[in-house]
Amino acid sequence: MKFLLTSGGVSNKTIEDEMWRLLGGRRQGVKLLFCTTASNYSGGDMTQWLIPDLMRLCEFGFEIDICDINGISKEIFMPRFAWADVLYFEGGNTQWLRKCIKDTGLEEELPVLLKNKVWIGASAGSCVLSPTLENSVQDLFGENLTGYPVEGLNLVDFQFVPHFNNEYFPMIKEENLRKAIKELKNTDGKCIFICDDNGAVSVDNGIIKVVSEGVFIEEKIKN
């Protein structure tokens, strides 16, 4: 399985180069499914990041289908996911995205889909891959919702924290994160990666590396 977990999307040349590498260098005729589900939870200011992210992907030359999986049947959206070479999950509310992936039945299809596709996540679209969503670190985003799933998709064995030192996320600062990391458990994974909006983590069939032009922190989860 191949994943590119970003904080702010494909925001610089270093992340872009890694994206093309995960795609085997192919740049022509690449099909991308742009999933807006996490963004649609709150609406409004999503235009501050969703539209620029989408425009950037258009500039790369992808063939793009825009899809929100909430409210439509798996029979309708699955052919669109099968069509794509890249599954791009946009940012927004992580727990809402997780709930929709579970409730729509997409979760049970992912092991097959991801055999020959690349998952690119932005913010929530990256966080949802981790083992757990309700933990001392994720709680700093203040989006815990009663009745929503606490378990992540567990497709990567680490916690991913986006928006390090971003002014719109005042709790995602080093002092707060250092305290929160101490409370993480082995059920949360083996380590934690904290990236600003110029960073990403690449996973290529189990090989993990940081791809960044910004600031990042990598820490083992100790129990």
Buried (B, 14 or more C-beta within 10 A) or exposed (E): BBBBBBBBBBBBEBBBEBBBBBBEEEEEEBBBBBBBBBBBBEEEEBEEBBEEBBEBBEEBEBBBBBBBBBEEEBEEBBEBBEEBBBBBBBBBBBBBBBBBBBEBBBBEBBEEBBEEBBBBBBBBBBBBBBBBBBBBBBBBBEBEEEEBBEEBBEBBBBBBBBBBBBEEBEBBEEEBBEEBBEEBEEEBBEBBBBBBBBBBBBBBEEEBEEBBEBBBBEBEBEE
